[in-house]
Amino acid sequence: MHPSEHRLAQTRRTFLGNSAQGVGSLALASLLERESAAAPPDSTGKWTGVVNPLPFAPRAKRVIHLYQAGGPSHLETFDYKPELDRLNGQTMPESLTQGQPIAQLQGKALKVLGPQHPYKKYGESGQEICSIFPHLGSVADELAIVRSMYTQAINHDPAHSFMNSGTSISGAPSAGAWWLYGLGAETESLPGFVVLSSVGRFGQAQPIAARQWSAGFLPSRFQGVEFRSKGDPVLYVGNPDGVNRGRQERLVGAINDMNRLRDNVVDNPEIDTRISQYEMAFRMQASVPDLMDISGETQETLDMYGTKGADGTFAANCLLARRLAERGVRFIQLYHRAWDHHGSVKKNMAGTATEVDQSTAALIKDLKERGMLDDTLILWGGEFGRTPMAQGNGRDHHIKGFSMMLCGGGVKGGITYGSTDAFGYNAVEDRVSVHDLHATMLYLAGIDHDRFKHNFQGLDFGLSGVGSPRILKEIIA
């Protein structure tokens, strides 16, 4: 290797590990011990997690995040406001809106837009849910509805980043990456963090960037792996003609041997990631076809979800989510890109509800029947809500108050937590920030969010931010 190439190849850790000058031996030992402690694979190479043992008894082993991308209106999902009905068409109180962040209604006359669909009370708990979600109503006693969420970013992309990573600045690890990094993997044959997406037929489908499931400054082995929702979920998962499994195994082994030789020179943790991902890809050649083979699913199950499977719909992805959960995937994220309803909110909300209502309820029922709901945390919601003011016959982006639904994984069922004001504008009672949500998710996994940090460029970063988020113990069973 040419000397200039060797200098470029060295990582910070390599340089420090090979240097005899400039760093005291004790400080160097401490640094190297901390860095090596951040990579605890077991003898098989499976990641065992950096939080070991867990400080709290875990309730949730895995997360299924049903991400309703685009910002579903809380006023036509979980937050009924009779005052909006009464004042429909009248001017919004200036005391609420003056000087407040509004995405596309700046300088416009702000008129109240009442709820576009009636609400009903469901279950023994009497949960108030919009009538366009009757299937969710059928599992109302399993749901914890949080009506007092608020967030910081009013445009889609930074709002997605904030909901996923706790910051609107790109480059931070996503919640799924943190979850896998902290808890470790339960499967060696599939990625620990899988992403699926679907596109709705009503309203505008917002693009979702791959950085939303990035590992950020964590090792890249923790990033989400996107599976395609239709056809083969992973491209080139099969062997080409003339290559059998034995030949492929020998090829992967030879490539990894060369990578290990390189790692002996440069000591780069990303090479470990490359080795593990080659091995994972080889194992996926057997595990992915098994994942997609739904011939063992009963017709009753397919009818319950409302899908024939692998057709690219949200319903098909919900069925895949259950199958991924059964196979040990830690964090499963389903994006349904359908909720950006700046116009025709009445028609579009009803249409999009039909795309997700039945399959969401089916997933909850299916997990419960299989004994998996108790340790599977389900999240349902978007990056923000929608305004109580009209944007024509639609609603604009809104960050001051919106709703999310949680279910399973140690969460109480049949409860409603927090509230917005009479207009659904501001979260006012038991307000819940995105960082509060993240801290609660980690607590349910058995992790102390205050101590779960990763040192990057001299600072300690964590999913729950740098403030003082609280754990929502009122909604924990």
C-alpha positions in Angstrom: 0.0 0.0 0.0 1.3 3.5 -0.9 2.0 5.6 2.3 -0.5 8.3 1.3 -3.2 5.6 0.7 -2.4 4.1 4.1 -2.8 7.4 5.9 -6.2 7.9 4.3 -7.3 4.4 5.2 -6.6 4.8 8.9 -9.6 5.6 11.2 -9.2 7.7 14.3 -9.2 4.5 16.4 -6.5 3.0 14.2 -4.3 6.1 14.6 -4.7 6.2 18.4 -4.3 2.4 18.7 -1.0 2.5 16.8 0.4 5.8 18.2 3.0 5.7 20.9 2.9 9.5 21.4 0.4 12.3 22.0 -2.1 10.4 24.2 -1.6 9.1 27.7 -1.8 5.3 28.0 -4.6 5.5 30.5 -6.7 7.8 28.5 -6.1 5.7 25.4 -7.1 2.5 27.2 -10.3 4.2 28.5 -11.2 5.4 25.0 -10.6 2.0 23.3 -12.5 0.2 26.0 -15.5 2.5 25.5 -15.4 2.0 21.7 -15.0 -1.7 21.9 -17.9 -1.9 24.4 -20.1 -0.4 21.7 -19.8 -3.5 19.6 -20.9 -6.6 21.6 -21.7 -9.3 19.1 -22.1 -12.8 20.5 -20.1 -15.8 19.2 -22.4 -16.1 16.2 -22.0 -12.5 15.2 -25.5 -11.6 16.3 -25.7 -8.1 17.9 -26.6 -8.4 21.6 -27.3 -4.7 22.3 -25.4 -2.2 24.3 -28.0 -2.0 27.2 -27.3 -5.2 28.9 -28.7 -5.9 31.5 -31.8 -3.8 31.1 -32.4 -1.4 34.0 -36.2 -1.9 33.9 -38.3 -4.9 33.3 -39.1 -4.8 29.6 -42.8 -4.7 28.4 -42.2 -4.4 24.7 -39.8 -6.6 22.7 -40.6 -5.1 19.4 -42.3 -2.0 17.8 -44.6 -1.9 14.8 -44.9 1.7 13.8 -47.9 2.3 11.5 -46.7 5.7 10.2 -49.5 7.6 8.5 -47.3 9.9 6.4 -48.7 13.3 5.5 -50.4 14.3 8.7 -53.8 12.8 9.3 -56.4 15.2 10.7 -56.9 14.6 14.4 -60.3 16.3 14.0 -61.5 13.4 11.8 -59.7 10.6 13.7 -59.6 10.7 17.5 -60.4 14.3 18.7 -64.0 15.3 18.4 -64.7 19.0 18.9 -68.4 20.0 19.1 -67.4 23.6 19.3 -66.0 23.4 15.8 -69.4 22.1 14.7 -71.2 25.0 16.3 -68.8 27.7 14.9 -68.4 26.2 11.4 -67.6 28.9 8.9 -67.0 31.6 11.4 -63.7 33.4 12.0 -61.1 31.7 14.2 -60.3 33.7 17.3 -57.3 35.9 16.6 -56.0 35.2 20.1 -55.3 31.6 19.1 -53.7 32.2 15.7 -51.9 35.5 15.8 -48.1 35.0 15.5 -48.5 31.3 15.4 -46.7 29.1 12.8 -49.1 28.3 9.9 -47.8 26.5 6.8 -49.8 27.8 3.8 -52.5 30.0 5.4 -50.4 33.0 6.0 -52.3 36.2 5.1 -55.5 34.2 4.5 -58.9 34.7 6.2 -58.9 31.9 8.9 -62.4 30.3 9.0 -63.4 27.5 11.3 -64.0 24.1 9.5 -66.1 21.8 11.6 -65.6 18.0 11.8 -66.4 16.5 8.5 -67.6 13.1 9.8 -69.6 12.2 13.0 -68.0 10.4 15.9 -69.2 7.3 17.8 -68.4 5.8 21.2 -67.0 2.3 20.9 -66.3 -0.5 23.3 -66.9 -0.9 27.0 -64.6 2.1 27.5 -66.7 4.3 25.3 -63.7 5.6 23.3 -64.7 8.4 21.0 -63.5 7.6 17.5 -64.5 9.0 14.1 -67.1 6.9 12.5 -65.0 6.4 9.3 -62.9 4.0 11.5 -65.4 1.3 12.5 -62.8 -1.5 12.6 -60.6 0.5 14.9 -63.8 1.0 17.0 -64.1 -2.7 17.3 -60.7 -2.8 19.2 -61.3 0.4 21.1 -60.7 -1.3 24.4 -57.2 -2.2 23.3 -56.2 1.4 22.4 -54.6 4.2 24.3 -55.4 7.4 22.4 -53.2 10.4 23.1 -54.9 13.7 22.1 -52.3 16.1 23.3 -49.3 15.6 21.1 -47.3 18.5 19.8 -44.2 18.8 17.6 -41.7 21.4 16.3 -41.4 21.2 12.5 -44.3 22.4 10.3 -43.2 21.1 6.9 -43.2 17.4 6.1 -39.6 16.4 5.7 -38.2 18.0 8.8 -41.4 16.9 10.7 -40.7 13.3 9.6 -37.1 13.6 10.8 -38.3 15.0 14.2 -40.8 12.2 14.7 -38.3 9.5 13.6 -35.1 10.8 15.3 -36.0 13.5 17.8 -34.4 16.2 15.8 -35.3 18.0 12.5 -31.6 18.1 11.5 -30.6 15.3 9.2 -27.9 12.9 10.3 -29.3 11.6 13.6 -30.2 7.9 14.1 -33.8 7.0 13.7 -35.8 5.4 16.5 -35.5 2.0 14.9 -31.7 2.2 14.8 -31.6 3.3 18.4 -33.9 0.4 19.3 -31.8 -2.2 17.6 -28.5 -0.7 18.9 -29.8 -0.8 22.4 -31.7 -4.1 22.6 -29.8 -6.2 20.1 -31.2 -8.5 17.4 -33.5 -11.5 17.9 -33.0 -12.9 14.4 -29.9 -13.8 12.4 -31.8 -14.4 9.1 -33.5 -11.1 8.7 -32.6 -7.4 9.4 -33.6 -6.2 12.8 -35.1 -3.1 11.4 -37.4 -3.4 8.3 -39.3 -0.6 6.5 -42.3 -1.1 4.1 -44.3 1.6 2.3 -47.6 1.9 0.5 -49.2 4.7 -1.5 -52.9 5.8 -1.0 -55.3 6.7 -3.7 -56.8 9.8 -2.0 -54.9 13.0 -1.5 -51.3 13.8 -2.2 -48.7 11.1 -1.6 -45.7 12.7 0.2 -42.2 11.3 -0.7 -40.3 9.7 2.1 -36.5 9.9 2.1 -34.4 6.9 3.1 -32.7 9.0 5.8 -35.9 8.6 7.8 -34.6 5.1 8.7 -31.0 6.0 8.8 -28.5 4.8 11.4 -27.0 8.3 11.4 -23.8 8.4 13.4 -24.4 4.9 14.7 -22.7 2.0 12.8 -24.5 1.5 9.6 -25.5 -2.1 10.5 -28.4 -0.5 12.5 -30.1 1.3 9.7 -33.5 0.2 8.5 -33.7 -2.1 5.4 -36.5 -1.2 3.0 -38.4 -4.1 1.6 -40.4 -3.6 -1.5 -44.1 -3.9 -0.9 -44.9 -5.6 -4.2 -43.2 -8.5 -5.9 -39.8 -9.6 -4.6 -39.2 -7.6 -1.4 -35.5 -7.7 -1.9 -33.9 -7.4 -5.3 -31.4 -10.1 -6.4 -32.2 -12.2 -3.4 -32.1 -15.3 -5.6 -28.9 -16.9 -7.1 -28.3 -16.4 -10.9 -28.4 -19.4 -13.2 -25.6 -21.8 -12.6 -24.9 -20.7 -9.0 -26.1 -23.0 -6.3 -26.2 -22.3 -2.6 -22.9 -24.0 -1.9 -21.0 -21.9 -4.5 -22.7 -18.7 -3.1 -21.6 -19.6 0.4 -18.0 -20.1 -0.7 -18.0 -16.8 -2.5 -19.3 -14.9 0.5 -16.7 -16.7 2.7 -13.9 -15.6 0.3 -15.1 -12.0 0.2 -15.3 -11.9 4.0 -11.9 -13.4 4.4 -10.5 -10.5 2.2 -12.5 -8.0 4.3 -11.0 -9.4 7.5 -7.5 -9.1 6.1 -8.3 -5.4 5.3 -9.7 -4.9 8.7 -6.5 -6.2 10.3 -4.7 -3.3 8.5 -7.1 -0.4 9.1 -9.3 -1.6 12.1 -12.4 0.1 10.6 -15.7 -0.8 12.4 -17.5 -0.3 9.1 -15.7 -3.4 7.7 -17.3 -5.4 10.5 -20.6 -4.1 9.3 -19.8 -5.1 5.7 -18.9 -8.6 6.8 -22.0 -9.1 8.8 -24.2 -7.7 6.0 -22.7 -10.1 3.5 -23.5 -12.9 5.9 -27.0 -11.5 6.5 -27.7 -11.3 2.7 -26.7 -14.9 2.3 -29.1 -16.0 5.1 -31.8 -13.8 3.6 -31.7 -15.9 0.4 -33.5 -18.6 2.4 -35.5 -16.5 4.9 -37.1 -14.0 2.5 -38.8 -16.5 0.3 -40.2 -18.1 3.5 -41.4 -14.7 4.7 -43.3 -14.1 1.5 -44.8 -17.6 1.2 -48.3 -17.0 2.7 -49.7 -20.3 1.5 -49.9 -21.3 5.2 -52.1 -18.4 6.0 -55.8 -19.3 6.3 -58.4 -17.7 4.1 -60.0 -16.4 7.3 -56.8 -14.5 8.1 -56.5 -13.0 4.6 -60.1 -11.9 4.7 -59.6 -10.4 8.1 -56.7 -8.2 6.8 -58.5 -7.6 3.5 -55.7 -8.7 1.2 -54.4 -11.5 -0.9 -50.9 -10.6 0.1 -47.8 -9.0 -1.6 -50.0 -6.5 -3.6 -48.3 -3.3 -2.4 -51.2 -2.2 -0.2 -51.1 -1.1 3.5 -53.2 -4.2 4.3 -50.6 -6.5 2.7 -47.9 -4.8 4.6 -49.8 -5.2 7.9 -49.8 -8.9 7.3 -46.1 -8.9 6.5 -45.5 -6.9 9.7 -47.0 -9.7 11.7 -44.9 -12.3 9.9 -41.8 -10.2 10.4 -42.6 -9.8 14.1 -43.0 -13.6 14.4 -39.5 -14.0 12.9 -37.8 -11.8 15.4 -37.6 -8.4 13.7 -37.2 -5.8 16.4 -38.6 -2.6 14.7 -41.0 -2.7 11.8 -42.1 0.6 10.2 -45.0 0.8 7.7 -45.4 4.1 5.9 -48.7 4.8 4.3 -48.2 7.9 2.1 -51.7 9.2 1.8 -52.7 11.8 4.4 -51.7 15.2 3.0 -55.3 16.5 2.6 -55.0 20.2 1.8 -58.3 19.8 -0.2 -61.4 17.7 -0.1 -60.7 16.6 3.4 -64.2 15.0 3.8 -63.8 12.7 0.8 -60.1 12.1 1.2 -60.2 11.3 4.9 -63.1 8.8 4.3 -61.2 7.2 1.4 -57.9 6.9 3.1 -59.6 5.5 6.3 -60.9 2.6 4.2 -57.3 1.8 3.2 -56.0 1.4 6.7 -58.9 0.9 9.1 -59.6 -2.8 8.6 -56.0 -4.0 8.4 -54.9 -2.0 11.5 -57.6 -3.6 13.5 -56.8 -7.0 12.0 -53.1 -6.7 13.0 -54.1 -5.9 16.6 -56.5 -8.8 16.7 -54.1 -11.2 15.0 -51.3 -10.4 17.4 -53.6 -10.8 20.4 -54.8 -14.2 19.2 -51.2 -15.3 18.8 -50.2 -14.1 22.3 -47.9 -11.4 20.8 -49.8 -8.2 21.5 -48.6 -7.9 25.1 -44.9 -7.6 24.1 -45.5 -5.7 20.8 -45.8 -1.9 20.9 -48.0 -0.5 18.1 -47.9 3.2 17.2 -50.4 4.8 14.8 -50.1 8.4 13.7 -48.3 10.9 11.5 -45.8 13.6 11.7 -48.3 16.3 12.8 -52.0 17.0 12.6 -54.2 19.4 10.6 -55.6 22.9 11.3 -59.1 23.5 12.6 -59.2 26.4 10.1 -60.3 25.7 6.5 -57.9 25.6 3.6 -60.7 25.8 1.0 -62.4 22.5 1.8 -59.2 21.0 3.2 -56.9 21.5 6.2 -53.3 22.8 6.5 -50.4 21.4 8.5 -50.7 21.8 12.3 -48.1 21.2 15.0 -49.6 22.7 18.2 -51.9 19.8 18.9 -52.7 16.4 17.3 -53.4 12.8 18.2 -51.6 9.4 18.2 -52.8 5.9 19.1 -50.7 3.4 21.0 -51.5 -0.3 21.7 -50.0 -3.4 23.2 -46.5 -3.5 24.6 -47.4 -2.7 28.2 -49.8 0.2 27.3 -53.2 0.4 28.9 -56.2 -0.2 26.7 -59.4 1.7 26.5 -58.1 5.0 27.7 -57.8 8.5 26.3 -55.0 10.7 27.5 -54.6 14.5 27.3 -56.7 17.0 25.4 -56.5 20.0 23.1 -58.6 23.1 23.5 -62.1 23.5 22.3 -60.9 24.3 18.8 -58.4 21.4 18.6 -55.7 24.0 18.2 -53.4 23.8 21.2 -52.6 20.8 23.3 -53.5 22.0 26.8 -53.9 19.1 29.2 -51.2 16.5 29.8 -49.2 17.8 26.8 -47.0 15.2 25.2 -43.9 16.1 23.1 -42.3 13.8 20.6 -39.4 13.4 23.1 -41.9 12.3 25.7 -43.1 9.6 23.3 -39.6 8.4 22.6 -38.7 8.3 26.3 -41.8 6.2 26.9 -41.0 3.9 24.1 -37.5 3.3 25.5 -38.9 2.8 29.0 -41.3 0.1 27.7 -38.3 -1.6 26.2 -36.6 -1.6 29.6 -34.2 1.2 28.7 -33.5 4.4 30.8 -33.6 7.2 28.2 -31.4 9.5 30.4 -28.5 7.0 30.3 -29.0 5.7 26.8 -26.5 7.9 24.9 -23.9 7.6 22.2 -20.9 9.9 22.2 -20.4 11.6 18.8 -18.0 14.4 18.1 -17.5 15.0 21.8 -21.2 15.2 22.7 -23.6 12.6 24.2 -26.6 12.1 21.9 -29.8 10.2 22.6 -33.2 9.6 21.0 -35.1 11.5 23.6 -33.2 14.8 23.1 -31.3 17.0 25.6 -34.2 18.4 27.6 -36.2 16.7 30.3 -38.7 14.4 28.6 -41.1 12.5 30.8 -42.3 8.9 30.7 -46.0 8.7 30.2 -46.6 6.4 33.2 -50.3 7.2 33.2 -50.8 5.2 30.0 -48.6 2.2 31.1 -50.4 -0.9 32.4 
